[in-house]
């Protein structure tokens, strides 16, 4: 058996041996990295498979939901069209009513307002006249009372 101490290996052989050991360690490290990378790729494949398994039914449900929403929107469109038709009919009916009955009704309302106003004014004028006559009568009575008291003969004892 030849040992380094015996001088059996030359410097080139030692360098070759070191390089061979380095390459062996490097190959082991690369093999380890490749094994780990394989596991990561396997897990990513499982993840993609799981996402695909869950996404396909979800997309089916979304499609069903969109179909139902579209059906409801069609119903809403029909309802909106009916409401618009009812609105236009009500507008036309209002216009017909205003044209046929509106003008006479306004004239009657204006006439009754005028009559009430006139009667109210007349009653107010009558009340004012009566109050003024009463005030005037009181003034006249007071003046007469004052004159009578002044013109009354004074008693000699006073």
KEFI-709045 format. One record per residue (C-alpha): residue in three letters; x, y, z. Coordinates in steps of 0.02 Angstrom, whole numbers, plus 50000, padded with zeros to 5 digits. Example, Ala and Ser with C-alpha at 12.3 -4.5 7.8 and 13.67 -1.06 7.14 Angstrom:
BEGIN
+------+-------+-------+-------+
! type !    c1 !    c2 !    c3 !
+------+-------+-------+-------+
!  ala ! 50615 ! 49775 ! 50390 !
!  ser ! 50684 ! 49947 ! 50357 !
+------+-------+-------+-------+
This chain:
BEGIN
+------+-------+-------+-------+
! type !    c1 !    c2 !    c3 !
+------+-------+-------+-------+
!  unk ! 50000 ! 50000 ! 50000 !
!  unk ! 50067 ! 50168 ! 49951 !
!  unk ! 50038 ! 50319 ! 50064 !
!  unk ! 50073 ! 50501 ! 50043 !
!  unk ! 50207 ! 50492 ! 50171 !
!  unk ! 50302 ! 50363 ! 50068 !
!  unk ! 50306 ! 50482 ! 49925 !
!  unk ! 50209 ! 50368 ! 49812 !
!  unk ! 50093 ! 50502 ! 49744 !
!  unk ! 50153 ! 50645 ! 49645 !
!  unk ! 50085 ! 50823 ! 49653 !
!  unk ! 49984 ! 50797 ! 49494 !
!  unk ! 49905 ! 50640 ! 49562 !
!  unk ! 49856 ! 50731 ! 49723 !
!  unk ! 49781 ! 50872 ! 49622 !
!  unk ! 49686 ! 50746 ! 49515 !
!  unk ! 49623 ! 50660 ! 49672 !
!  unk ! 49564 ! 50827 ! 49744 !
!  unk ! 49475 ! 50870 ! 49582 !
!  unk ! 49393 ! 50698 ! 49579 !
!  unk ! 49331 ! 50718 ! 49758 !
!  unk ! 49269 ! 50894 ! 49716 !
!  unk ! 49176 ! 50827 ! 49564 !
!  unk ! 49099 ! 50687 ! 49668 !
!  unk ! 49038 ! 50814 ! 49799 !
!  unk ! 48973 ! 50927 ! 49660 !
!  unk ! 48880 ! 50783 ! 49577 !
!  unk ! 48803 ! 50734 ! 49744 !
!  unk ! 48748 ! 50915 ! 49775 !
!  unk ! 48673 ! 50930 ! 49600 !
!  unk ! 48585 ! 50762 ! 49624 !
!  unk ! 48514 ! 50826 ! 49790 !
!  unk ! 48455 ! 50989 ! 49708 !
!  unk ! 48376 ! 50893 ! 49564 !
!  unk ! 48284 ! 50778 ! 49685 !
!  unk ! 48216 ! 50929 ! 49780 !
!  unk ! 48172 ! 51016 ! 49616 !
!  unk ! 48080 ! 50859 ! 49561 !
!  unk ! 47978 ! 50862 ! 49721 !
!  unk ! 47936 ! 51047 ! 49694 !
!  unk ! 47883 ! 51013 ! 49514 !
!  unk ! 47778 ! 50865 ! 49575 !
!  unk ! 47692 ! 50973 ! 49706 !
!  unk ! 47661 ! 51110 ! 49577 !
!  unk ! 47584 ! 50980 ! 49463 !
!  unk ! 47470 ! 50922 ! 49605 !
!  unk ! 47423 ! 51104 ! 49641 !
!  unk ! 47380 ! 51137 ! 49459 !
!  unk ! 47281 ! 50976 ! 49453 !
!  unk ! 47184 ! 51025 ! 49610 !
!  unk ! 47150 ! 51200 ! 49544 !
!  unk ! 47089 ! 51125 ! 49380 !
!  unk ! 46977 ! 51002 ! 49472 !
!  unk ! 46898 ! 51144 ! 49572 !
!  unk ! 46892 ! 51273 ! 49433 !
!  unk ! 46797 ! 51170 ! 49304 !
!  unk ! 46642 ! 51146 ! 49415 !
!  unk ! 46654 ! 51327 ! 49471 !
!  unk ! 46653 ! 51385 ! 49291 !
!  unk ! 46499 ! 51278 ! 49262 !
!  unk ! 46412 ! 51360 ! 49409 !
!  unk ! 46461 ! 51533 ! 49347 !
!  unk ! 46391 ! 51492 ! 49175 !
!  unk ! 46228 ! 51435 ! 49253 !
!  unk ! 46219 ! 51593 ! 49358 !
!  unk ! 46248 ! 51703 ! 49205 !
!  unk ! 46110 ! 51612 ! 49111 !
!  unk ! 45988 ! 51641 ! 49256 !
!  unk ! 46038 ! 51823 ! 49271 !
!  unk ! 46009 ! 51849 ! 49085 !
!  unk ! 45836 ! 51770 ! 49100 !
!  unk ! 45794 ! 51886 ! 49245 !
!  unk ! 45858 ! 52036 ! 49148 !
!  unk ! 45742 ! 51991 ! 49005 !
!  unk ! 45597 ! 51988 ! 49128 !
!  unk ! 45650 ! 52156 ! 49198 !
!  unk ! 45658 ! 52226 ! 49021 !
!  unk ! 45480 ! 52166 ! 48991 !
!  unk ! 45421 ! 52243 ! 49155 !
!  unk ! 45508 ! 52407 ! 49113 !
!  unk ! 45424 ! 52410 ! 48943 !
!  unk ! 45255 ! 52382 ! 49025 !
!  unk ! 45286 ! 52520 ! 49152 !
!  unk ! 45335 ! 52638 ! 49013 !
!  unk ! 45175 ! 52594 ! 48920 !
!  unk ! 45071 ! 52624 ! 49077 !
!  unk ! 45158 ! 52791 ! 49105 !
!  unk ! 45122 ! 52850 ! 48929 !
!  unk ! 44940 ! 52794 ! 48945 !
!  unk ! 44921 ! 52888 ! 49110 !
!  unk ! 44999 ! 53042 ! 49030 !
!  unk ! 44878 ! 53032 ! 48884 !
!  unk ! 44731 ! 53009 ! 49003 !
!  unk ! 44785 ! 53159 ! 49104 !
!  unk ! 44798 ! 53264 ! 48947 !
!  unk ! 44623 ! 53210 ! 48892 !
!  unk ! 44552 ! 53249 ! 49063 !
!  unk ! 44636 ! 53419 ! 49066 !
!  unk ! 44572 ! 53459 ! 48893 !
!  unk ! 44391 ! 53404 ! 48923 !
!  unk ! 44357 ! 53437 ! 49106 !
!  unk ! 44504 ! 53541 ! 49162 !
!  unk ! 44452 ! 53706 ! 49085 !
!  unk ! 44271 ! 53701 ! 49147 !
!  unk ! 44326 ! 53642 ! 49318 !
!  unk ! 44449 ! 53786 ! 49330 !
!  unk ! 44315 ! 53909 ! 49278 !
!  unk ! 44193 ! 53842 ! 49410 !
!  unk ! 44328 ! 53849 ! 49543 !
!  unk ! 44372 ! 54028 ! 49496 !
!  unk ! 44188 ! 54079 ! 49498 !
!  unk ! 44156 ! 54003 ! 49670 !
!  unk ! 44313 ! 54086 ! 49737 !
!  unk ! 44253 ! 54253 ! 49671 !
!  unk ! 44081 ! 54231 ! 49749 !
!  unk ! 44155 ! 54183 ! 49918 !
!  unk ! 44274 ! 54330 ! 49912 !
!  unk ! 44137 ! 54452 ! 49868 !
!  unk ! 44022 ! 54387 ! 50004 !
!  unk ! 44164 ! 54393 ! 50130 !
!  unk ! 44207 ! 54572 ! 50079 !
!  unk ! 44024 ! 54624 ! 50092 !
!  unk ! 44006 ! 54549 ! 50266 !
!  unk ! 44168 ! 54633 ! 50318 !
!  unk ! 44107 ! 54802 ! 50253 !
!  unk ! 43941 ! 54782 ! 50346 !
!  unk ! 44031 ! 54743 ! 50509 !
!  unk ! 44147 ! 54892 ! 50488 !
!  unk ! 44001 ! 55010 ! 50456 !
!  unk ! 43906 ! 54947 ! 50608 !
!  unk ! 44059 ! 54964 ! 50720 !
!  unk ! 44091 ! 55141 ! 50656 !
!  unk ! 43908 ! 55188 ! 50689 !
!  unk ! 43918 ! 55119 ! 50866 !
!  unk ! 44080 ! 55214 ! 50900 !
!  unk ! 44001 ! 55373 ! 50831 !
!  unk ! 43845 ! 55348 ! 50936 !
!  unk ! 43950 ! 55324 ! 51093 !
!  unk ! 44047 ! 55484 ! 51057 !
!  unk ! 43885 ! 55580 ! 51031 !
!  unk ! 43814 ! 55508 ! 51193 !
!  unk ! 43971 ! 55557 ! 51290 !
!  unk ! 43965 ! 55734 ! 51221 !
!  unk ! 43782 ! 55748 ! 51265 !
!  unk ! 43817 ! 55686 ! 51440 !
!  unk ! 43957 ! 55814 ! 51461 !
!  unk ! 43846 ! 55956 ! 51397 !
!  unk ! 43705 ! 55904 ! 51509 !
!  unk ! 43819 ! 55899 ! 51660 !
!  unk ! 43889 ! 56071 ! 51617 !
!  unk ! 43721 ! 56151 ! 51585 !
!  unk ! 43637 ! 56076 ! 51738 !
!  unk ! 43601 ! 56207 ! 51873 !
!  unk ! 43726 ! 56200 ! 52012 !
!  unk ! 43653 ! 56176 ! 52181 !
!  unk ! 43675 ! 56325 ! 52303 !
!  unk ! 43749 ! 56218 ! 52438 !
!  unk ! 43901 ! 56176 ! 52345 !
+------+-------+-------+-------+
